[in-house]
Amino acid sequence: MTSINTILTNLAAFIIAIGVLVTVHEYGHFIVGKLFNVKVLKFSIGFGRSIYSYQSKIGDKTEFRLSLIPLGGYVQFLDGRNGEIEPKEDGRAFNQQSLLVKIAILFAGPMFNFIFAILAYFIVFSNGIPTMKPIIGEVVENSYAYSAGIKYGDEIISIDDKKIEDWETAVTSLLKTLVDKKDFDLGIKRDDSYEKVLTFSIKEETAYLTEPGSLFSGLGFYPWQPPPVISEIVYDSPADKSNLMKGDRIVSVNSINTRSIQEIINIISERPSQKISLEYIRNGVLMSEDITLDQGNENSNRGFLGVAFLRDYENYWYINRLDLSDSLNKSISQTWSTAGFTVTMLFKMISGDVSTKNISGPFSIAKYAGISVNAGFNQFLKFLALISISLGVINLFPIPMLDGGQIIQFVFESLKGSPLSPRIEQLSQQFGIMAIMLLMSIAFYNDLFS
């Protein structure tokens, strides 16, 4: 059950994220259009009815507006295809520009999204971010990882000869490898000295393994997390009134197997004043007990058990902070590789090699926006960078109505020597609308059934 505070946080984070990224995208079109002296009539964040507008008193008297539906935006240029052009405005209409100028204006939106991602990553890498070493936690029996010989505590040092230093790089490399081929080599370090290369032979399960949340469960191993071992018990709490003791390791709550401290916290928080069933291990013996939770306090509607857990982070986490030069280089390479991987994933979805469940709708984006906000400024910037790259890539796809589709249209018209016929242009726009609606339908379907 999601609390109202979580919903409001997700909604606010989503509106801020989309507002910032759409503004960046449309500003790219706007500023490059102004650079080539193309008249700008409107600059809108959002679609539909205007809820706020301001008309500039100088220059082109551009109308800046905030519209009702916050799922995009547009810049409207003066264009002879929409009506007659006054003689004094001759040469300032978008349709009167050269092919290269049109391409520059259309390409500027996605390019500004990529530039924003580089700047966001630069701030993140310069600030330094908590980074988790790629150390293996639980290994599932009879899985790919178990068959390959992976063990608890192994550290991943390479994937197909690519050096791995953190879990984020490991996950990205695993997904890229699975998308490109079926088998891969995993270099691991064991007991700080022993190194070995393990081969993963993957069957025809690439589509499943690339589904959101399926990578680790499908391969059969999980990142290391602090085990939920009780270190302290609060006096006169539900835990204190039970048989729980320091050193007990909780393994399930209400028959839900728990691998991490956070899973236990989430389950307990959602059950104030309710009876729960705990399973825990003490001295190698599995035990169970029913405990009635308290409510945290008068102003909280969260369940309270009254235990603290051991949290051994020192050997598994570090702060990764780069100098300015390295931050810039990594920001550019991160943006480039993420954009390339996004393109690959989209084409693989079309071919059926990758699950279309990876297409996120507004509800999923809002959820992750809220999670990133709660995780801190750097994590929210990383989220913005990722969405900004996706927005830039998708807008360059050769679909009518998107920037990429319009670039293709104008190149074709230039080669042909004349504009498209009204009938062909209408059909292309209808195809573009259908393609976008199909994409949105898949995204909403994934949101509703994820």
N, C-alpha and C positions, 0 to 999 in steps of 0.2 A: 504494500500500500504506500503510495507516494504522498508525502505531506504537501500541504498547500504552499509552504515555504520553498520546497524543492521545485514545485511547478512554477512559482513566480520567479525563482532564480533562473531556471532554465529559459523561461520566456524572455526575461530581461536580457540574459546573455545572448540569446538568439537574435533579438532585435538589434542589439548593439553590434554583434558580429556581422549580420547581413547589412546593416546600415553602413558600417565602416567599409566593408568590401565592395558593396555596390557603388558607394561614393567614389572610392578609389578607381574602380573600373570606368565609371561614366566620366570622371574627371579626366582620365586619359583621352577619351574621345573629345571632350570639351576643349582641353588646353591645346591639343594638336590641331583641332579645327580652327581655334583662334589664331594659332601660329601661322596658318595658311590663309587667314583672313576670310574664313567661311562664317557666315552669319549664324549665330546660335539663337534660336527662338525660345526653346525650353530646355531646362535641366531638371529632371524629375527623379527623386528617390522614391521608388514604389510605383505601382500602377493604379489605375482607376481614378476615383474621385479625389480631388485635391482637398487635403485637410489643413494645409497652410501653404501660402504662396507669397512670394516677394518679387516685385519687378524692379530690376535695376533702373536707376534714373540716368545712367550714363551709357555711352557706347551703343551697343545693339539693343539695349533695353530688354535683356534676356529675362524670362520669367523663371525663377527658381521655386520649385514646389516640392512639398512632401505629400505623397499620395497614400491612399488608404491601404493598399495591399503591399506589404513590405517584402516582396519576393523577387525584386529586380529593380530596374530603373531604365531610363532612356535619356538620350540627348537628341532633341529635334533641331535639325539644321534647316535653313532656308533651302527649298528644293523645287525646281521647276516642274517636277512630276506631280506636285501637289497643288499647283495653281500658277498663275502668271507672276512673273517677277517684274517689279518696278524698274524702270530704266536706271535709276540711281543705284540699284542693288545689282546691276548686271556684273557678272563675274564672281559674285559672292555666294552663289548657290552651290550646294554640294554636287548636284548633277553636272555642273559646269566645270568641275575640277578635272585635272588630268588623272590618268589611271594610278600613277604612283602616289598622288596626293590622297586619293580615295582609299588606297590600300593603307597608307600611313595612318589616316584617321581611324579606320576600322581596326587596324592592328594595335593601335595605342591602348585600347581598353584592356585586352589581355596582357599586353606588355606591362602596363602599370600594376596589374595584379602580380606579375612575376617580380617586379621591382619591390613592391610592398613585401612580398614573401622574403626576399633577400634581406631587406632592412629589419624585418621582424626576427629572422634567424640570427642576424648579426647582433642584435640586442641580447637575445637569449644566450648565444655562445659567449658574448663578452661578459654578461652578468655571471655566468656560471650556473649550471643546473645540477641538481642531485641526479646521479647516474647509477644505475644498478648493474653490477657485474653480471655477466651471463653465466650464472651458476645454476646447475640443474637442481630442482627440488624433487618432487614425487615422480617416480617412474612407474607406469602402469604395466602390469604383467601382460604377456601375450600381445604386446603392441609393437609397432615398428621400432621404437626406441629400445624396448626390452630385447628384441631380437638382434638389434645392432650392437648391444653391449653397453648402453648408457647406464650409468649408476648415479645414485644420489650424491651430490657434492661435486660432480664433474663440472669443469669450467670450459665453455665453448671458446676456442681460440681462433677457429677458422671455419668457413663454409665454402667449399670448392676453392680453396687457396685465397679467399678474401679474408683479411684480418678482421676479427670481431673483438670489440672492446666493451660493448654494452648490449643490453637486451633489445633496445630499439633497433640497432643495426642488425642484430641477429634475426629479429622478426622480419624486417624488410628483406634481408638477404634470403631467408627461407622462402618467403612468398615469391620473390623474383625467381629463385631456383625452381620452385614448384611450377610456376607459370611457364618457364622456358623449357623444362624437361622433367622427367619423372624421378630420376635417381640423383643423389648428391652425396658428397663426402663431408663428414663433420669432424673437424679436428678438435680434440678435447685434451685438457690437462687434468691429471688426477693426482691428488696428494702433493700438489705444488711442484712436482718434478716429472712424473710419468706422463709422457705425451703419446697420443695414439690417434690414428685416423680411422673413423668408423664409417662404413658405407650404408646409406639408407636406400633400400630398393623399394620404391613406391609403386604400387599397382595403379590401376586406372581410377585413381581417387582424387585427381587434381581439383576437380570442380568442388568436391566436398571439402577438401582441406583448405580451400581458399574462401569458404563461407565465413562470415564474421563469427568469431568465437570458436571456430572448429580446428584451428591450426594445432594447438597443443593437445587437445583431447584426441584429435585424429592421429598425431604422431606418437602420442603416448608419454609425453613428459611435460612438466610444468616448471616455470621459473621458481627459484628458491624463494620462500617466504618464511618469516619467523614462525616457528611452530606454536600453536596455541597452548603453551604451558603456563599454568597459573603460578604467578610469583607473589601476589599479595591478595588477601581477602579482607574486605571492608567490614569493620565491626558492626554487628547487629544487622547485616544485610541478608538478603535471601541466601546468598552463598554461605554466609557465616552460620546460618541456621540449618544448613544442609550438612551432608557428609563430605563436601568438597574439601580438599587439602592442597597446600602448596606443593607444586611438582606434578599435579594431575594434568594430563594432556587431554583436552576435549577433542573428540573425534566426530561427534554428530550432535545436532540439535533438532528435535522433533523428526528423527529419522532422516534428516538432511545431512549428508556427509560434508564436513567442513575442512577445507584445506588451509585456511588462513584465519588470522585474527579478525580481519575486517569482515569476513563472511559471518563470523559469530556475532560481532557487534551489530551488523545489519539485521540479522534474524531476531536478536534479542530486543533491539530498539523498536521493532515494529510490533512488539507484543507486551505492552504495559499491562500489569496486573493479571497476566494470563499464566496458566500452568504450562511449563515446557518439560520435555523429556530430554535429559542430557546423557550421552554416553561418553565415558572418559577412560583413559588407561592409567593405572597406578601400578608401578612396579611390574609392568608387563602383563597385568591382568585387566581385562575389559570389564568395566562396571557401569551401572546405569542408575539414574535417580530422577524422580519427578520433583520439580521446584517451581513454586509460584513466585513470579517476578514482582517487584515493586514498580512504582512509577517514579521516574527520576526526581522530580520535584513538582511543586504546585503549578509552575508555569510550563512544565514540560510534559509532553504526551509520548514519552519514550520509555521503553522497558529498561529496568535496572536490575542487574544480577549482583554486582558488588565484587568483581574480581579485577585484578590487573595481570597483564601477561608479560613474560620475558620478551624483550625486543633487542636482539643482537644484530645491530645494523653495521657496526664498525667494519667488519670483514667483508661486507657485501655491497656497500654503497660508498660513493665518493663524489666530491664536487668537481665537475669537469668545467674548468674555466680556461678560455683561450685568449691569447693576446689579440690586438686589433687586426693584425695582418692575417693570422690564422683564422680568426672569426669571419673575416670577409671572404677568404678563400673557401672555407667550409660552407658559408651561407650560399655562395654561388653554386657550389657543387651539389649541395643538398637540394636546392631549388631545381637544378637541372635534372638530377636523378629522380626526384619525386615527380616532376612533369613527365619524364620519359616513362616511368613506371605506370603513371596514370593512363597514358596513351596505350601502353601495352595491355593493361587490365581491361580497358574499354574494348579494344579489338578482340581480346580473348573472350570477353563476354558475348560479343557478337557471334564468334565462332563456336561458343558453347563450351570452351575449355575452362572457363572460370565462371563461378556462380554469379547470377545477376542479383543475388542477395546483398552484394557489396554496394549496390546503389542505395544511398541513404536519402530519405525524405526529410521534410522539415522537422518532424517530431524527433527523429534520431539525431539530427544536427543540433536541435535545441537541447537534447539530453546531454550530448557530449560537450556542448558549449557550457552548460551549467557545471558539469564535472570539472572542466578545465578552469573555470572561474574559481571554484572552490579549492582547486589545487594551487592557485597562486598566479601572479602576473605572468611569469615566464611560460607557464603551461598554457595560459590563454593565448599568449602571443604565438606559441607553436601551433595551437589549434587554428588561429587566424591565418597563419602562413600556409598550412595544409589546405584549408578551404579556399584560400585565395588562389593557390596553384590549380586546384580542381576547377575553379570558376574560369580561370584563364584558359586552361586546356579545353574545357567543354565549349567555350565560346569560339574556339578556333576550328571546331569540327565543321566539315562542309555541309551543314544543314541550312537550308534557306531560313532566313530571319535571324540566324546567328551571325556573328562577325565573319566567321570562316566561310559560311555560305554566301554572304554578300560579296566577299573578296572573289570567290570563284565566279560568281555571276558577272562582276565587272570585268574580270580577265576574259571571260568568254565573250562578252559584248565587245571588248576591245579587239579581240581576234576576228570576230564576226564583222565588225565595222558598223554595227547598228544595235540599238537596244533590243531586248527581248520583246516579242509580241505581247500585248496585254494578256492574251489567253495563256501563253507559256508562263508568264510571270505569275498569273493567278494560280496555275497548277502547281508551280514550284512553292508558292506560299502555302497552299493547302497541304502539300507534302511536308513542309517544314512544321506546320501546326500539328499534323498527325504524328510526326516523329517526336516532337516535344511533349505532346500529350501522352504518347506511349511511354516515354521516359519517366514522366511525372506519375503515371499510373503504376509503373513498377516500383517507383520510390515510395508512393503512398501504400502500396500493397505490403512492401517490406516493413514499413513503419507499423502497420496495423497487426501484422502477424509475426513480428519478431519477438 
